[in-house]
Amino acid sequence: MNMRPLIICIALSGIAPALSAETADPESASTEAATEAPAEAPNAIVDTDDTAKDDSSDAETAMTEDEIKAMEAERLAEEERAKQRAEEEKEAERLRVQRELERRYGAVIDNLEGEGGAYNPLLSEALMGMGDAYYENGLYDEAVDTLQRAAHITRVNEGLYSTSGIPILEKLIELHAARGEWEDVGARYQQMFTIQKRNARGKEEELLPAMEKLSDWHLKAYQEGIGEDPVNHLISAQSLYMSSTEIMERSDSITDEKLVETLKQTAITSYYLATHTPSEKSAAFTWEINNGGSADNPMAQQSFVIANYSAGKQALSKVVDIYGENPDVSAVDRANALAELGDWHLMFNRRSTAQEYYQEAWAVLEDARANGQTVPDNLFIKPRPLPIESESSKTTDDDYRADSEFGYIIVQFDISMTGRASDIELLEANPEDHADEALSDLSKRLRATRFRPQLNNGLAVNTENVVYKYTYPL
């Protein structure tokens, strides 16, 4: 790594004593000597005066330090008072808004209760409006209480499984997420799915939107480590995606685009399961439920990995088949499907098979160009980290709050033709005092990541000097 030299310039100044050009006469010199000679006698008195001056100087210095400490203490106290005032103003504003909303909606709710009692069906709509207003103004506790009352009134009047309660549940999901209550989010999604399942009445296609929301939630929960054992979310997500795929394949009204998206999500969950390192709690559950074996049995673990490898390969192979049978699919989409199937094999160290699919994808693009089609050059022009996730399953590193502090490092590294990173070099860091820790963390991630290699004429090649900016919270 090239380091800029740190140059410190020190300016030195010399003080030369002034020399008099005049020569004193002997009489004057004698007089001065006589005057100066006795000055050496009372040395004790002179030293005492100097000591007193030094003591006075020290006292002044000590007093100044005390003043500085007092000023710093006062500054901190003022900051605390300002913080307290801000909190009091915020609470006063919260109460003002709450009173205003209660005034605005309270009269309507009171009238409805007077006309139809505490379970007047019209109360649900009024309470939902009030809950929305609370939510928009940041009054989350009041919003949850109000919406829960609306949901209860709906259940009393229309039954436990009425679809009228779904909009309320969707709003409650938003609220629980805003408060970081992830277990409640999962419970509401499950409750919503149960309602829609009971109302499908054999029309399984009507379940697909609810299944999509629930499966996407479970995948997100796994990615963000929500719950005591996040792998349980992953198992639920995979099961739901596979069930959705079966429903779609039996239907004549589901578009290829929707089926392809679900198949890709199935592959993502299968990859995460195949590469998941089970915790002590999740191990037995994961292996035994899925394979009837034990986490302590290497054969059971290997079978589990193979099963999920096969599930992902089958899903991505279906995508290739769907695009291959549809003449309206573009050459780019067909090439992408083949490349993603090649990625799948590469992630499981089947490099030769991966290369075959990459070459096939390259050939599709070359044929399209030969036929006069405009084909972008960015599919294989640079390496890409794997797995390549769909937009619905992505989590990003830069989803920080606007007021959060964060740092970054810029690194440079090489990627081999087999998709491995090496020679990681730090180029820039801000702040510099966190650079070593951030570089160590990123290096581990890069070495654990497989990359789709750059292709040249359909063949994987080494790529040098890949530059990457890594942002992290401080």
C-alpha positions in Angstrom: 0.0 0.0 0.0 1.3 3.4 -0.9 1.5 5.7 2.1 1.9 9.4 1.8 4.9 10.5 3.9 4.0 12.7 6.8 6.3 15.7 6.8 6.6 17.9 9.8 8.4 21.2 9.4 9.9 22.8 12.5 11.0 26.5 12.4 13.9 27.4 14.6 14.7 31.0 15.6 17.9 32.1 17.3 18.2 35.1 19.6 21.6 36.8 19.5 22.5 39.3 22.4 23.0 42.8 21.3 26.5 44.0 21.6 27.2 47.7 22.4 29.6 49.4 20.0 30.5 52.0 22.7 33.4 51.6 25.1 32.8 52.9 28.6 35.4 55.1 30.2 37.3 53.6 33.2 35.7 55.8 35.7 32.3 54.8 34.5 33.3 51.2 34.5 34.6 51.4 38.0 31.5 53.1 39.2 29.3 50.4 37.7 31.5 47.7 39.2 31.2 49.3 42.6 27.5 49.5 42.2 27.1 46.0 41.0 29.4 44.3 43.4 27.2 44.5 46.6 24.3 43.0 44.6 25.8 39.6 45.0 25.7 39.7 48.8 21.9 39.6 49.5 21.4 36.6 47.2 18.9 35.0 49.7 16.7 38.0 49.6 16.7 38.2 45.8 15.9 34.4 45.6 13.0 34.8 48.0 11.5 37.5 45.9 11.8 35.3 42.8 10.3 32.4 44.6 7.4 34.5 45.7 6.8 35.6 42.1 6.9 31.9 41.0 4.4 31.0 43.7 2.2 33.8 42.5 2.5 32.6 38.9 1.6 29.0 39.9 -1.4 30.2 41.9 -2.6 32.2 38.8 -2.1 29.1 36.6 -3.9 26.8 39.1 -6.7 29.3 39.3 -7.0 29.4 35.5 -7.2 25.6 35.4 -10.0 25.7 38.0 -11.8 28.2 35.9 -11.5 26.1 32.8 -12.8 23.1 34.7 -15.7 25.1 36.0 -16.5 26.5 32.6 -16.4 22.9 31.1 -18.7 21.7 33.9 -21.1 24.6 33.2 -21.0 23.8 29.5 -21.9 20.2 30.1 -24.7 21.2 32.5 -26.1 23.6 29.9 -26.1 20.9 27.3 -28.0 18.6 29.7 -30.4 21.4 30.4 -30.9 22.0 26.7 -31.5 18.3 26.2 -34.0 18.3 29.0 -35.8 21.3 27.5 -35.9 19.7 24.1 -37.4 16.5 25.6 -39.9 18.5 27.5 -40.9 20.5 24.4 -41.1 17.2 22.4 -43.4 15.7 25.1 -45.5 18.9 25.2 -45.9 18.7 21.4 -46.8 15.0 21.6 -49.5 15.7 24.2 -50.8 18.7 22.1 -51.1 16.5 19.0 -52.6 13.7 21.0 -55.2 16.1 22.5 -56.0 17.5 19.0 -56.5 14.1 17.5 -58.6 13.0 20.5 -60.7 16.1 20.0 -61.0 15.5 16.3 -62.0 11.9 16.4 -63.3 11.6 19.9 -66.7 13.3 19.2 -67.3 10.9 16.2 -66.4 7.9 18.3 -68.5 9.0 21.2 -71.5 9.5 18.9 -71.1 6.1 17.3 -70.8 4.4 20.7 -73.9 6.3 21.8 -75.9 5.1 18.8 -74.7 1.5 18.6 -72.8 0.7 21.7 -69.2 -0.2 22.3 -69.2 -2.7 19.3 -70.9 -0.5 16.8 -69.6 -1.9 13.4 -69.0 1.7 12.2 -66.5 2.2 15.0 -63.8 0.1 13.2 -63.5 2.6 10.4 -63.4 5.6 12.7 -60.8 3.9 14.9 -58.7 2.9 12.0 -58.7 6.6 10.8 -57.6 7.7 14.3 -54.9 5.0 14.4 -53.6 6.1 11.0 -53.4 9.7 12.3 -51.6 8.6 15.4 -49.1 6.7 13.3 -48.4 9.5 10.9 -47.7 11.8 13.9 -45.3 9.3 15.5 -47.6 8.3 18.3 -47.0 4.6 17.9 -48.2 3.4 21.3 -51.5 5.2 20.9 -51.8 3.9 17.3 -51.3 0.3 18.3 -53.9 0.5 21.1 -56.4 2.2 18.8 -55.9 -0.3 15.9 -56.0 -3.3 18.2 -59.4 -2.0 19.4 -60.5 -1.7 15.8 -59.4 -5.2 15.0 -61.3 -6.5 18.1 -64.5 -4.8 17.0 -64.2 -6.2 13.5 -63.7 -9.8 14.9 -66.7 -9.4 17.2 -69.0 -8.2 14.3 -67.7 -10.3 11.4 -65.9 -13.2 12.9 -62.3 -14.3 13.5 -61.5 -14.9 9.8 -63.1 -11.9 8.2 -61.0 -10.3 5.4 -62.2 -6.9 6.7 -59.5 -7.2 9.3 -56.6 -7.5 6.8 -56.1 -3.7 6.3 -55.9 -3.3 10.1 -53.4 -6.1 10.3 -51.3 -4.6 7.5 -51.2 -1.3 9.4 -50.3 -3.1 12.6 -47.4 -4.8 10.7 -46.1 -1.3 9.8 -46.4 -0.1 13.4 -44.6 -3.1 14.9 -41.8 -2.8 12.3 -41.4 0.9 13.2 -41.0 0.0 16.8 -38.7 -2.9 16.1 -41.2 -5.5 17.4 -40.2 -8.2 14.9 -41.8 -11.2 16.6 -45.1 -9.2 16.5 -44.6 -8.5 12.8 -44.2 -12.3 12.2 -47.3 -13.1 14.3 -49.4 -10.5 12.3 -48.2 -11.9 9.0 -49.1 -15.4 10.1 -52.5 -14.2 11.3 -53.2 -12.5 8.0 -52.2 -15.6 6.1 -54.5 -17.7 8.2 -57.4 -15.4 7.4 -56.8 -15.5 3.7 -56.3 -19.3 3.7 -59.7 -19.8 5.4 -61.3 -17.5 2.8 -59.7 -19.1 -0.2 -62.3 -22.0 -0.2 -60.3 -24.2 -2.6 -59.2 -21.3 -4.8 -55.5 -21.7 -4.1 -54.4 -19.0 -6.4 -56.0 -16.4 -4.1 -53.5 -17.5 -1.4 -50.5 -16.5 -3.5 -50.3 -12.8 -2.4 -50.4 -13.8 1.2 -47.9 -16.5 0.7 -45.6 -14.1 -1.0 -45.7 -11.6 1.8 -45.2 -14.2 4.5 -42.3 -16.0 2.7 -40.6 -12.6 1.9 -40.9 -11.7 5.6 -39.4 -14.9 6.8 -36.5 -14.5 4.3 -35.9 -10.9 5.5 -36.1 -12.1 9.1 -33.4 -14.6 8.5 -31.1 -12.2 6.7 -31.4 -9.7 9.6 -31.0 -12.3 12.3 -34.5 -11.7 13.9 -35.6 -14.2 16.5 -33.9 -16.6 18.9 -33.0 -18.9 16.0 -33.3 -17.2 12.6 -32.8 -20.4 10.6 -36.4 -21.3 11.5 -37.5 -18.3 9.4 -35.4 -19.6 6.5 -37.0 -23.1 6.6 -40.5 -21.5 6.6 -39.5 -19.2 3.7 -38.3 -22.1 1.6 -41.4 -24.2 2.3 -43.7 -21.3 1.3 -41.8 -20.6 -1.9 -41.9 -24.2 -2.9 -45.7 -24.4 -2.2 -46.2 -21.2 -4.2 -44.3 -22.7 -7.1 -46.5 -25.8 -7.1 -49.7 -23.6 -7.1 -48.4 -21.5 -9.9 -47.4 -24.5 -12.0 -51.0 -25.9 -11.7 -52.4 -22.5 -12.8 -53.0 -21.2 -16.3 -53.3 -17.6 -15.2 -50.0 -17.0 -13.5 -47.4 -15.2 -15.6 -44.0 -16.6 -16.4 -42.5 -13.5 -14.7 -44.1 -14.3 -11.4 -43.2 -17.9 -11.5 -39.6 -17.1 -12.4 -39.3 -14.7 -9.4 -40.6 -17.4 -7.0 -38.2 -20.0 -8.4 -35.3 -17.6 -7.9 -36.4 -17.0 -4.3 -36.5 -20.7 -3.8 -32.9 -21.0 -5.0 -31.8 -18.2 -2.6 -33.3 -19.9 0.4 -31.8 -23.2 -0.7 -28.4 -21.6 -0.9 -28.7 -20.1 2.6 -29.8 -23.4 4.0 -27.0 -25.3 2.3 -24.4 -22.9 3.6 -25.9 -22.3 7.0 -23.8 -23.0 10.0 -26.2 -24.4 12.5 -26.2 -23.2 16.1 -26.4 -25.7 19.0 -30.1 -25.1 19.2 -30.9 -25.1 15.5 -28.7 -28.0 14.5 -30.9 -30.9 15.6 -34.0 -29.2 14.4 -32.6 -28.4 11.0 -31.1 -31.8 10.3 -33.8 -33.9 11.9 -36.8 -32.1 10.4 -35.4 -32.0 7.0 -33.5 -35.2 6.7 -34.4 -37.4 9.7 -30.7 -37.4 10.8 -28.6 -35.9 13.6 -26.5 -32.8 13.5 -23.6 -34.9 15.0 -23.7 -37.2 12.0 -21.5 -35.8 9.1 -23.5 -38.0 6.6 -26.7 -36.3 7.7 -25.2 -32.9 7.2 -23.8 -33.8 3.8 -27.2 -35.1 2.7 -28.8 -31.9 3.9 -26.4 -29.8 1.8 -26.9 -32.0 -1.2 -30.7 -31.8 -0.9 -30.6 -28.0 -0.8 -28.1 -27.9 -3.7 -30.5 -30.0 -5.7 -33.5 -27.9 -4.8 -31.7 -24.7 -6.0 -30.4 -26.3 -9.2 -33.9 -27.6 -10.0 -35.4 -24.2 -9.5 -32.9 -22.4 -11.7 -33.1 -25.1 -14.3 -36.8 -24.5 -14.5 -36.1 -20.8 -15.2 -33.8 -21.7 -18.1 -36.6 -24.0 -19.5 -39.3 -21.4 -19.1 -37.2 -18.8 -21.0 -36.1 -21.2 -23.6 -39.7 -22.2 -24.5 -40.9 -18.6 -24.7 -40.0 -16.9 -28.0 -40.9 -13.5 -26.6 -38.1 -13.7 -24.0 -35.1 -11.5 -24.9 -31.6 -12.9 -25.5 -30.4 -11.0 -22.5 -32.9 -12.7 -20.2 -32.1 -16.1 -21.6 -28.3 -15.5 -21.1 -28.9 -14.2 -17.6 -30.8 -17.4 -16.7 -28.0 -19.6 -18.0 -25.4 -17.5 -16.2 -27.3 -17.8 -12.9 -27.4 -21.5 -13.3 -23.7 -21.4 -13.9 -23.3 -19.3 -10.8 -25.1 -21.9 -8.8 -22.7 -24.6 -9.9 -19.7 -22.3 -9.2 -20.9 -21.6 -5.6 -20.8 -25.3 -5.0 -17.3 -25.7 -6.5 -18.5 -27.4 -9.7 -16.3 -25.1 -11.8 -16.3 -27.2 -15.1 -20.1 -27.3 -15.2 -20.3 -23.6 -14.4 -17.9 -22.8 -17.2 -20.2 -24.7 -19.6 -23.2 -22.6 -18.7 -21.2 -19.4 -18.9 -20.1 -20.3 -22.4 -23.6 -21.1 -23.4 -24.8 -17.8 -22.1 -22.0 -16.0 -24.0 -23.0 -17.9 -27.2 -26.7 -16.7 -26.8 -25.5 -13.1 -26.7 -23.1 -13.5 -29.6 -26.0 -15.0 -31.7 -28.2 -12.1 -30.8 -25.5 -9.6 -31.9 -25.0 -11.5 -35.2 -28.7 -11.2 -35.9 -28.5 -7.4 -35.4 -29.9 -7.2 -31.9 -28.6 -4.6 -29.5 -27.0 -6.5 -26.6 -25.5 -4.7 -23.5 -21.8 -5.6 -22.7 -22.1 -5.5 -18.9 -23.3 -9.1 -18.3 -19.8 -10.5 -18.1 -17.6 -7.5 -18.4 -16.7 -7.4 -14.7 -17.0 -9.8 -11.7 -20.1 -10.0 -9.6 -20.5 -11.2 -6.0 -22.7 -14.3 -5.6 -25.4 -15.1 -5.0 -27.1 -12.4 -7.1 -30.3 -11.7 -5.2 -33.6 -10.4 -6.5 -34.7 -7.0 -5.5 -37.3 -8.4 -3.0 -34.7 -10.4 -1.1 -31.9 -7.8 -0.9 -30.6 -6.3 2.2 -28.2 -3.4 1.9 -25.2 -2.2 3.9 -26.1 1.4 3.6 -29.6 1.3 5.2 -28.4 3.6 8.0 -30.5 6.2 9.7 -29.9 9.7 8.3 -28.3 10.8 11.7 -26.1 7.8 12.1 -22.3 8.2 11.8 -20.5 5.9 9.5 -17.1 5.4 8.0 -15.8 3.8 4.9 -12.7 2.1 3.4 -11.8 1.8 -0.3 -9.9 -1.4 -1.2 -8.4 -2.9 -4.3 -8.2 -6.7 -4.9 -7.9 -9.3 -7.6 -10.4 -11.9 -8.6 -9.3 -15.2 -10.1 -10.9 -17.1 -12.9 -12.5 -19.4 -10.3 -14.2 -16.4 -8.6 -11.9 -16.0 -5.6 -10.6 -12.7 -4.1 -7.0 -12.2 -3.3 -4.3 -9.5 -2.7 -6.7 -7.2 -0.8 -5.1 -3.8 -0.4 -6.3 -0.7 1.4 -6.4 2.5 -0.7 -8.3 4.9 1.5 -9.9 5.0 4.9 -12.1 7.5 6.7 -11.7 7.6 9.7 -8.2 6.1 9.7 -8.4 4.9 13.3 -11.0 2.3 12.4 -9.3 1.2 9.2 -7.6 -2.0 10.5 -10.8 -3.3 12.0 -12.9 -2.5 9.0 -10.2 -4.0 6.6 -10.1 -7.2 8.7 -13.9 -7.5 8.6 -14.1 -6.8 4.9 -11.2 -9.2 4.0 -13.0 -12.0 5.7 -16.2 -11.3 3.8 -14.4 -11.0 0.5 -12.5 -14.3 1.0 -15.8 -16.0 1.9 -17.6 -14.7 -1.2 -17.6 -16.4 -4.5 -17.7 -14.1 -7.6 -18.9 -14.7 -11.1 -15.7 -14.2 -13.0 -15.1 -11.9 -15.9 -15.5 -13.6 -19.2 -13.4 -13.0 -22.4 -14.7 -14.8 -25.5 -16.8 -17.0 -23.2 -13.9 -18.1 -21.0 -13.3 -17.1 -17.4 -10.3 -14.9 -16.9 -8.4 -13.3 -14.0 -9.4 -9.7 -13.1 -6.9 -7.4 -11.4 -7.3 -4.2 -9.5 -11.0 -4.4 -8.6 -11.9 -1.3 -6.5 -14.6 -1.5 -3.9 -15.9 1.0 -1.4 -17.1 -0.6 1.9 -19.3 1.5 4.2 -19.9 0.6 7.8 -21.5 2.1 10.9 -19.2 3.5 13.6 
